[in-house]
Amino acid sequence: MASEDLIAQTPRGSSIQRIDDGKFLVCNSENLCFFTRSLYLAEEQLEEMELGYRFPYSTNFREVKV
């Protein structure tokens, strides 16, 4: 990967890079990668991979009282 193709890299090792056909490649530290068609979708995918879930599920957890 050329350094000019790297758009972002997180402390956890995930990254977003631009590929030749105008798409973006999002990879986590375990080399699980996804292609997206826009930078916005790449950022969304990166956040999902880093946090492990997507909105609105993060706000729907409730404590069960037994």
C-alpha positions in Angstrom: 0.0 0.0 0.0 1.4 3.3 -1.0 1.4 6.0 1.8 -0.6 8.4 -0.4 -3.4 5.9 -0.7 -3.7 5.6 3.1 -6.5 7.9 4.3 -6.8 6.9 8.0 -5.3 4.5 10.4 -6.5 4.0 14.0 -4.5 3.1 17.1 -6.2 -0.4 17.0 -4.7 -1.0 13.5 -7.8 -0.5 11.4 -7.4 1.5 8.2 -9.1 3.2 5.2 -7.3 3.4 1.9 -8.2 4.6 -1.5 -8.0 2.1 -4.3 -7.6 2.7 -8.1 -11.2 2.6 -9.2 -12.4 5.3 -6.8 -13.5 2.9 -4.1 -12.2 2.5 -0.6 -10.8 -0.5 1.2 -11.5 -0.7 5.0 -9.5 -3.3 7.0 -9.2 -4.1 10.6 -6.1 -5.3 12.5 -7.0 -8.9 11.7 -7.0 -8.2 7.9 -10.7 -8.5 7.6 -11.4 -6.1 4.7 -14.5 -4.6 3.0 -14.8 -2.5 -0.2 -17.1 0.6 -0.1 -18.1 3.1 -2.8 -17.7 6.3 -0.8 -15.5 7.7 2.0 -18.7 8.2 4.2 -19.5 4.5 4.0 -15.9 3.6 4.6 -15.9 5.7 7.8 -19.2 4.0 8.9 -17.7 0.6 8.3 -14.5 1.5 10.2 -16.6 2.7 13.2 -18.6 -0.5 13.1 -15.5 -2.7 13.1 -13.9 -0.6 15.9 -16.9 -0.5 18.2 -18.5 -3.9 17.3 -22.0 -2.6 16.8 -24.0 0.0 14.8 -26.5 2.6 15.8 -29.4 2.3 16.9 -28.5 -1.0 18.6 -26.1 0.8 20.9 -28.9 2.8 22.5 -31.4 -0.1 22.8 -29.7 -2.1 25.6 -31.7 -2.1 28.8 -30.9 -3.6 32.1 -33.1 -6.6 33.0 -34.3 -6.6 36.6 -34.8 -10.1 38.0 
